[in-house]
Amino acid sequence: MKIIDTKLKGAKLIEPTVHLDHRGFFLESYNEHTLKQSGIGYNFIQDNHSLSCDAGVLRGLHYQLAPEGQTKLVRVTRGAIFDVIVDIRKGSPTFGQWEGFVLSASNYRQLLVPQGFAHGFCTLVPDCEVLYKVDAYYSAEHDRGIAWNDPDLNIEWPVYKPVLSDKDSKHPPLVAAENNFDYKG
């Protein structure tokens, strides 16, 4: 596996070693030992799987407040997404900055999204399946979000009129969002 630091400290892009031949491919999508050797030692306790039927579906920007914050390890098994993370750790030198990555079934990339980041994605093609591991269970009480189109974030999404859930259409901008994450250096 190749572990790539992003410009937002703590977030990582992971490129697994892919073995291709005439039959298809084989890869290790998760190897606890390899990740721990790279300094990634999260205890993932649940796998989540979503299907988005249309191109232009936007899910996010989501996070859970501490102490129920979630670290996510995100990958795409069918289709392609534009995956976005936003640093929401107060005091961070990159607070309020975002970074986006194309994750697809064909590039095999994964994104590690630590606690203290809001996360969302937009489907680039129909019938996208996204799988992600989390290190904390879902908590409705701690569930929060930030507006996908927050003008202060100025995220360059690949769509102007995304397909949104009712919940995702009502998130506040970062400046008004409840947030209890502090940067720890």
Buried (B, 14 or more C-beta within 10 A) or exposed (E): BEBEEBEBBBBBBBBBEEEEEEEEEEBEBBBEEBBEEBEBEBEBEEEEEEEBEEBBBBBBBBBBBBEBBBBBBBBBEBBBBBBBBBBBBEEBEBBBEBBBBBBBBEEBBBBBBBBBBBBBBBBBBEEBBBBBBBBBEEEEEBBBBBBBBBEEBEBEBBBEEBBBEEEBEEBEEBEEBEBEBEBEE
